[in-house]
């Protein structure tokens, strides 16, 4: 069998799945099978419109917070802290080991530190002139 590498400039979902399928099989063989469970905590207004919230997933007994957005009119009023507490409560219910997330220096690293998250590392100049931080909090 001859193998070659090809560039796909407009990668499709089908191409992603073709790469992901054997990777998942390998991971399951090494770390055990797991199912990703998506979770959303939605901030809605009186018109039932979604203005923000928290979106993440539980995978291998860790909760990854992918998105956290607090509506501008609610910032500084405890809405972000409430979302984080609810996420931690959900993670504990699901018997997660901990929570991890990433954020930029112009977003909320101080907020996460205030809530007991420790920095795992960062990438400098991502985006240029800024840093992207990675945080975790083990649940006990």
N, C-alpha and C positions, 0 to 999 in steps of 0.2 A: 504494500500500500504506500503510495506517495502522498505526502501531506504538503500543503502550501498555506501561506497566510495571505488573506485578502482583506483589504480595507473596505468597510461598508460605511460610507459617509452619511447616510441617512438610515441608521440602524432601526430595525423594526422590532416590534414586540416578539415576533416569531424568532428572530435571531437572538434576542435576549434569552428567551426560553430555551433555545437550543444550547446555549452556554450554561444556563442555570441548572438544567435538569441533571447533567452529570456531576456538577458541583454539589448539588443537594444530596445526591446519592453518596458521594464521597464523604461529605460532612456527616451524614446519618451513620455511615459505617464506622466513623471515628468517634463521634460524640453522641450518637443515639438520635433517633427520629424526634422531631419536634414540629409543631404546627404554629405558624405565625398567627397571632390573634390581634386584629386591629381594634383600637379603642379610641373613642373621641369624646371629649367633654366640650359641649357646645355652649357658647355665650350667645344668647338670643335677646332681641329687643321685644317690645310689646307687639310688634307686627310679625313676630316669629321668624324674623330675618336673622341669619347667623352673622354675627359681627366679629367673632374671634373664638378662641378656645384652645384646647390642647389635643393634639393627635399623636398617637404613638402605637407601639406594638409590643406584645410580649413574645419573646423568642428565647429559647434555651434558659428559661427561668430568670430572664432579665427584662425589664421594661425599658424600651428605648423611646424617649420623647423626641419625636421628629419635628414637631411644630408646636410653638406656643405663641399665641398672639392675643394680647389684651387690647380691647378697643381703647382708642385714645381717651375717650370721655371717662373711662373707668380706671385709668392709670393712676397709681399712687393711692388707691382706695382699698387695697387688699385683694383685688380680683385675681391677680397673678399668684399670690400666696395661697388663696383658696383653691385655685386650679392645681397647684403643686401638691397641696395637702390631699386633695381628692385623688390625684394620681398615685401618691404614696399609699393611700388607703387601699386603692384598687390593686396595686402591686403586692401589698401584704396579703390581701384576700386571695390572690393568685399564687401565693407562696413564692414570690420572686426573691432572688438573692439581693437584687439591688436595681437601681435605675441609672441609666446613662444618657447623655445628651451632648450636643455641641452648640456653640453660640459664637458670634463674632464679638470683637472688643467693643463695637458700637451698639451692641444689643444689651445683653444682660449678665455678663460674668459676675459682677458684684452681687446681683440678685441671687444667683445660684449659690455663691459662697455663703451668703447670709442664711440660706436654707440648708446649710450643712453639706453641700456638694464640694468635693475636692477635685482639683485640676489633675487630669491624667497627663496632659501635654497640650501643645499648641502647634500650629503651623504659622510661621511668620510670613508676611506678605501674601496672605490669602484672605481677601483680595489685596492687591498691592497697597502697601502703606498701612495695612491692618493685620489683625491676628484672628485666627479661628481657634477657639478653645474647646477642649473635650473634658467633660466632668463626669464624675460618678458619685453615687451615694449608696453605700451598702445598707440594707435594711436588717434590723436585728430584732 
